[in-house]
Amino acid sequence: MNGSLEALLAGAALWRARGEAEADPEGHLPSGWPKLDEELPGRGWPLGTLIEFLLPEAGAGELTLLRPALAALAAESADATRRWLAWIAPPHAPYAPALAQSGIRADRLLLISAERTPDRLWAIEQALRSGSCAAVLAWLDTADDRWLRRLKLAAETGRTLAVLLRPARRRAAASPASLRLLLEPTPAGLDVVVLKSRGRGPLRVRDVLGP
């Protein structure tokens, strides 16, 4: 598996740190959800660092939350640049018609299956370091602080949208991620608790997906 992933990433044209879809000069990409952007430093997702989503369970609204940014990055990835949207060890295979309806180009999607944690960590690091991925979404449970710091350093090599999706029970664990969000589905939609961000204390953003 290792050699195959390296060959695939090496075969993609390298991206240069400019022209990111609607990103600001400091490296933030609007989330597409005004209530959330209002509370995030830089008014969007930080690029070139680790973002951590803590989920009560898979399907808590994480992909809906990321959908506008992924659609923007997919549209930006023209054939000449050929940057991937890498999904590493997702719990369920993505549904292509739903992605297309959301504006996410299926031909930009790179699915990487890795059952063992060491394989997942290796794949995440390679995808982040490659320069060939506009976004890296990785579903990960166990990882020690040393590995998380390695992944953050790998993310800093480019302005990739790097999101680790982890169980909510990891909330109390230390993390070098620049942005940590706890997702809480509610009858009204989705609340997002910002546990950690640059220059901001903990806060709750209610009904993020609402008008």
Buried (B, 14 or more C-beta within 10 A) or exposed (E): EEEEBEEBBEEBEEBEEEEBBBBEEEBBBBBBBEBBBEBBBBBBBBBBBBBBBBBBEEEBBBBBBBBBBBBBBBBBBEEEBBBBBBBBBBEEEBEEEEBEEBEBBEEBBBEBEBEEBEBBBBBBBBBBBBBBBBBBBBBBEEBEEEBBEBBBBBBBEBBBBBBBBBBBEBBEBEBBBBBBBBBBBEEEEBBBBBBBBEEEEEEEBBBBBEE
